[in-house]
Amino acid sequence: MRPEAGLVLARLQERAPTLGAGRLLCIDGPSGAGKTTLAEAVRTQAAAAGIEHRVIHMDDLYDGWDGLPRVHEQLATLLPPLAEGRPGGYRRYDWTAGRYAEDVTIDPAPLLVLEGAGSWDPAYAALVTLLVWLDAPAEERLARTIARDGAALEPQLRRWARDELVHLARTGAREHADLAVGTPTGRP
């Protein structure tokens, strides 16, 4: 359990809703930094506090290994409708099949958590209640992703990490973060 989850939830509750009547938490940063773990801890604490919430993992939105640069297309069908109080949606990518699967509809809720690289996009900055940046040393992140996804995927994971650095630098998520967790100095 990440101890930062309580701080994140408290900061969210201190801020006014930005996604229609709900709040949007973006947990961004490079792969292997602990974003999923933090999102799970926030989810657990939100549930314990009786806060209705949804957690969306960005892995479901990427169009495969080369999909990060186009993830904004998925955010465009998800976030603006929610900001208007209407259901939003996205196409879920099936990594095993190597293609998009079903359409997923997300109803407005008091808390939406977007977890993963590319969850924060400057085009939707006004809709974000809180942006959390997670980081860790590059070799530690790579070791975590290999342990999670398997050594057979190391070439794809290394390529993803390079593409991710470019994408994260373009969006400026690190510089716009309301809260940084992990290694605060050095480059991701």
ChimeraX attribute file (.defattr): number of C-alpha atoms within 10 A of each C-alpha:
attribute: neighborCount
match mode: 1-to-1
recipient: residues
	/A:1	11
	/A:2	13
	/A:3	10
	/A:4	14
	/A:5	20
	/A:6	14
	/A:7	12
	/A:8	20
	/A:9	19
	/A:10	11
	/A:11	14
	/A:12	18
	/A:13	14
	/A:14	9
	/A:15	11
	/A:16	11
	/A:17	18
	/A:18	17
	/A:19	26
	/A:20	19
	/A:21	15
	/A:22	21
	/A:23	25
	/A:24	25
	/A:25	27
	/A:26	27
	/A:27	29
	/A:28	29
	/A:29	29
	/A:30	25
	/A:31	24
	/A:32	25
	/A:33	27
	/A:34	22
	/A:35	26
	/A:36	20
	/A:37	15
	/A:38	22
	/A:39	25
	/A:40	17
	/A:41	20
	/A:42	25
	/A:43	22
	/A:44	15
	/A:45	15
	/A:46	18
	/A:47	12
	/A:48	9
	/A:49	10
	/A:50	9
	/A:51	14
	/A:52	14
	/A:53	18
	/A:54	17
	/A:55	17
	/A:56	17
	/A:57	18
	/A:58	22
	/A:59	20
	/A:60	19
	/A:61	25
	/A:62	25
	/A:63	21
	/A:64	16
	/A:65	14
	/A:66	14
	/A:67	15
	/A:68	20
	/A:69	16
	/A:70	13
	/A:71	19
	/A:72	20
	/A:73	12
	/A:74	19
	/A:75	21
	/A:76	15
	/A:77	16
	/A:78	21
	/A:79	25
	/A:80	18
	/A:81	18
	/A:82	22
	/A:83	20
	/A:84	13
	/A:85	16
	/A:86	15
	/A:87	17
	/A:88	21
	/A:89	20
	/A:90	20
	/A:91	19
	/A:92	20
	/A:93	21
	/A:94	17
	/A:95	15
	/A:96	7
	/A:97	8
	/A:98	11
	/A:99	13
	/A:100	17
	/A:101	13
	/A:102	11
	/A:103	11
	/A:104	13
	/A:105	13
	/A:106	19
	/A:107	15
	/A:108	24
	/A:109	19
	/A:110	15
	/A:111	24
	/A:112	25
	/A:113	21
	/A:114	23
	/A:115	26
	/A:116	27
	/A:117	28
	/A:118	27
	/A:119	26
	/A:120	31
	/A:121	22
	/A:122	14
	/A:123	11
	/A:124	15
	/A:125	14
	/A:126	10
	/A:127	22
	/A:128	20
	/A:129	23
	/A:130	25
	/A:131	24
	/A:132	22
	/A:133	27
	/A:134	26
	/A:135	25
	/A:136	22
	/A:137	16
	/A:138	17
	/A:139	10
	/A:140	13
	/A:141	19
	/A:142	20
	/A:143	15
	/A:144	16
	/A:145	19
	/A:146	18
	/A:147	12
	/A:148	10
	/A:149	12
	/A:150	12
	/A:151	12
	/A:152	9
	/A:153	11
	/A:154	16
	/A:155	11
	/A:156	12
	/A:157	19
	/A:158	14
	/A:159	12
	/A:160	18
	/A:161	19
	/A:162	12
	/A:163	16
	/A:164	21
	/A:165	16
	/A:166	12
	/A:167	18
	/A:168	23
	/A:169	12
	/A:170	12
	/A:171	16
	/A:172	13
	/A:173	25
	/A:174	21
	/A:175	11
	/A:176	16
	/A:177	19
	/A:178	14
	/A:179	16
	/A:180	18
	/A:181	17
	/A:182	12
	/A:183	14
	/A:184	14
	/A:185	9
	/A:186	9
	/A:187	10
	/A:188	21
